């Protein structure tokens, strides 16, 4: 008990289920007349479909179970960038 058992013949044989994730990013750029300053605005919508996709599986030694860790759900992000 408490020892790792490696099964070389089964290495890389398990795979996660296919998943769906749609990310949408739109942006707008404003350049100054002298071209010394540029401003950018972005709206980034991550996981628009809000699917519960598995990020990783982790073993919990306390419960002796393998638990799924999910990716984040729908996540909107707003970005402003000033370049000079």
One Martini backbone bead per residue (centre of mass of N, CA, C, O) as a GRO file, in nm:
protein
   84
    1UNK     BB    1   0.100   0.033   0.017
    2UNK     BB    2   0.174   0.352  -0.120
    3UNK     BB    3   0.242   0.260  -0.416
    4UNK     BB    4   0.361   0.285  -0.727
    5UNK     BB    5   0.207   0.172  -1.040
    6UNK     BB    6   0.346   0.073  -1.344
    7UNK     BB    7   0.199   0.063  -1.687
    8UNK     BB    8   0.351   0.058  -1.981
    9UNK     BB    9   0.125  -0.073  -2.175
   10UNK     BB   10  -0.081   0.188  -2.080
   11UNK     BB   11   0.049   0.416  -2.199
   12UNK     BB   12  -0.157   0.654  -2.342
   13UNK     BB   13  -0.457   0.506  -2.350
   14UNK     BB   14  -0.589   0.737  -2.210
   15UNK     BB   15  -0.877   0.955  -2.262
   16UNK     BB   16  -1.045   1.218  -2.311
   17UNK     BB   17  -1.316   1.357  -2.384
   18UNK     BB   18  -1.462   1.527  -2.597
   19UNK     BB   19  -1.481   1.885  -2.659
   20UNK     BB   20  -1.650   2.205  -2.615
   21UNK     BB   21  -1.509   2.527  -2.729
   22UNK     BB   22  -1.602   2.875  -2.743
   23UNK     BB   23  -1.417   3.148  -2.873
   24UNK     BB   24  -1.449   3.514  -2.856
   25UNK     BB   25  -1.280   3.786  -3.041
   26UNK     BB   26  -1.292   4.141  -3.020
   27UNK     BB   27  -1.165   4.441  -3.197
   28UNK     BB   28  -1.012   4.776  -3.156
   29UNK     BB   29  -0.825   5.032  -3.339
   30UNK     BB   30  -0.634   5.328  -3.245
   31UNK     BB   31  -0.469   5.584  -3.424
   32UNK     BB   32  -0.268   5.827  -3.435
   33UNK     BB   33  -0.162   6.074  -3.644
   34UNK     BB   34   0.155   6.025  -3.551
   35UNK     BB   35   0.199   5.716  -3.455
   36UNK     BB   36   0.264   5.709  -3.124
   37UNK     BB   37  -0.036   5.609  -3.062
   38UNK     BB   38  -0.211   5.317  -2.934
   39UNK     BB   39  -0.543   5.174  -2.928
   40UNK     BB   40  -0.705   4.897  -2.755
   41UNK     BB   41  -1.005   4.694  -2.791
   42UNK     BB   42  -1.149   4.415  -2.602
   43UNK     BB   43  -1.360   4.120  -2.647
   44UNK     BB   44  -1.361   3.824  -2.441
   45UNK     BB   45  -1.521   3.508  -2.505
   46UNK     BB   46  -1.526   3.235  -2.292
   47UNK     BB   47  -1.707   2.972  -2.321
   48UNK     BB   48  -1.997   3.029  -2.457
   49UNK     BB   49  -2.137   2.735  -2.406
   50UNK     BB   50  -2.080   2.640  -2.104
   51UNK     BB   51  -1.906   2.394  -2.074
   52UNK     BB   52  -1.814   2.092  -1.897
   53UNK     BB   53  -1.480   2.066  -1.898
   54UNK     BB   54  -1.209   1.871  -1.871
   55UNK     BB   55  -0.890   1.938  -1.737
   56UNK     BB   56  -0.854   1.726  -1.488
   57UNK     BB   57  -0.727   1.447  -1.305
   58UNK     BB   58  -0.758   1.368  -0.950
   59UNK     BB   59  -0.606   1.234  -0.674
   60UNK     BB   60  -0.751   1.134  -0.358
   61UNK     BB   61  -0.608   1.003  -0.073
   62UNK     BB   62  -0.844   1.025   0.129
   63UNK     BB   63  -1.081   0.896  -0.070
   64UNK     BB   64  -0.972   0.727  -0.314
   65UNK     BB   65  -1.027   0.930  -0.562
   66UNK     BB   66  -1.124   1.037  -0.884
   67UNK     BB   67  -1.127   1.373  -0.990
   68UNK     BB   68  -1.280   1.631  -1.151
   69UNK     BB   69  -1.149   1.911  -1.329
   70UNK     BB   70  -1.278   2.203  -1.437
   71UNK     BB   71  -1.332   2.428  -1.644
   72UNK     BB   72  -1.423   2.717  -1.710
   73UNK     BB   73  -1.669   2.888  -1.779
   74UNK     BB   74  -1.809   3.149  -1.857
   75UNK     BB   75  -1.579   3.426  -1.978
   76UNK     BB   76  -1.549   3.757  -1.952
   77UNK     BB   77  -1.324   3.992  -2.130
   78UNK     BB   78  -1.156   4.303  -2.078
   79UNK     BB   79  -0.947   4.509  -2.300
   80UNK     BB   80  -0.682   4.753  -2.254
   81UNK     BB   81  -0.451   4.916  -2.488
   82UNK     BB   82  -0.141   5.104  -2.454
   83UNK     BB   83   0.068   5.244  -2.709
   84UNK     BB   84   0.418   5.420  -2.723
   0.00000   0.00000   0.00000
